[in-house]
Amino acid sequence: MTVPETLSIDTSALPCHYVTLGAEDPLRLDCGTELGDFTVAYQTYGELNDEKSNAVLVCHALTGDQFVGDTHPITKKPGWWEVIVGPGKIIDTDRYYVICPNVIGGCMGTIGPKEINPATGQPWGLDFPVITIADMVRVQAMLLDHLGIDSLFAAIGGSMGGMQVLEWVASYPERVFAALPIATAARHSAQNISFHEVGRQAIMADPDWRNGDYRLHGVRPCRGLAVARMAAHITYLSEAALTRKFGRRLQDREAVTFGFDADFQVESYLRRQGGVFVERFDANSYLYITRAMDYFDLEARYDGVLADAFRGARTRFCVLSFTSDWCYPTEESRRIVRALNAVAANVSFAEIVSDCGHDAFLLDEPEFHRVLAGFLDGAADHRGLPR
Amino acid sequence: MTNKLRRKAIRVDLQIIADMIDSDSRVLDVGCGDGALLDYLTHFKQVDGRGIELSTEGVNACVSHGLSVIQGDADTDLAYYPNGAFDYVVLSQTLQATSNPKDVLENLVRIGKRAIVSFPNFAHWWLRGYLLAQGRMPKSKTLSDEWYDTPNIHFCTIKDFVVLCRGMGITVEKSIALDKDGTRRRIQGGLFSANLLGQQAVFLLRR
């Protein structure tokens, strides 16, 4: 595993857009702190039409970023949803204006714990305020205001992206024509909080974490962050997928070595996942964003009646889950669907058969894509968007 | 990535159901299959249509054709809908496959201002004759499953259904029996013959 000891990536000049928001009207966070003059990095694809009616907001997941549909400038890998977003694809950038912002708390150019705190001239570190999913959505709404977009044709996202989609409809129902929360939940489960806590403890147990001030010391808690990624990555897969991909096969050897080297292919794979991840992700961002997900509980905000979060919404919903996803199981999606039914919302819901676990939403799953395409085409017809 | 809608003639019982539904109304089709009725109603009667379907293939076919359909079960999912949420709730050829037909029926007239229910009539003369002559569970072209692997676990007759509605205080606004050749027959005023000659029945109900 290659562990870079310093992160020298300059995320203030990536090939994307940057905007400073909150200069006049500061952002008021759920924790009570106000932020003025902060930067949001975002990527766009396609053209906004004259009516400004074809905007699609893509919300990224925990470790995603704004590079949804083009080659990632740091990893040089395809965009995280390039199978879906692009010219002639399901989220057709010849037809829609696609906006994908890096979330607040992130580490790809939007304000987060690794950016400079103007009060001290040093990286925020743990002085950065704890953010929530609702805060992420507030920032996105400010970005849309800046872009002059009153209403989105669609808000779409998987996992934490799906949480943002749900939050969008709860907070700004009149601004979302179609909502696609995929492989997600209206509240983070005890099991998911548990896995996140393991990840955070791994980071904080790394001596290089230095109570969050690692940047001041010129080090990075790479080992802790890599372990956090490895543990989380297991939850994104499924036993069937791991067995199919790796089984008990050995890594470049004929027999086990009676040591703690990566004897098994699956160990080697996980180590590689951890190693690649630390090259592009910030440990403190991982703490802040997992915390935001843990705090997400739309139901509690509406006194235990999830349906009230969606009451009166005229949004068209498409809720999708995957059979082998044990991180965000179908039952979580069904809770959302039942709440939507309770207010007679316009909702489609399908459980897609896949053995790829939670990650299925990122992969080339033909049935998933067929349903997604059909729903979007139908919604676009209702929106009056030309084909 | 365009899914072209297939637009073809719908089954005769679905046509009868469609004829009972006013334009521009709100419709929930429970057990909507591949969405043939919803598709017809959406395009020819401009209804605001929704569906519930048990089978994954059915749901995926519907959603990928732009219909608003959820994967769900008549027995468990109807309870989550509010009273009077729809002008019509349709249950076509599904009642006999539910675990609790009475509860389902109760939910239909609760959720819908009107409910439309169609089902195969187990008292049709051909089925009576089959049972009498063969002494075995009747099978026909439309009821082709063996008794041990049929999804149809609660068969009833037209008369059974009329009695159940009466017992539940449900008003029958319209009822039509369909003969084997598609001939329509009024059930009210001719229950005995409808129950003998009707291969299936369509009821328009309200609480």
Interface residues (C-beta under 8 A of the other chain):
Chain A: G88 K89 I90 D92 R316 C318 V319 V337 R338 A339 N341 A342 V343 A344 N346 V347 S348 F349 A350 E351 I352 V353 E367 R370 V371 A373 G374 F375 D377 G378 A379 D381 R387
Chain B: M1 T2 N3 D48 R50 T56 V59 N60 C62 V63 S64 H65 G66 L67 S68 V69 I70 Q71 G72 D77 Y80 Y81 P82 A85 F86
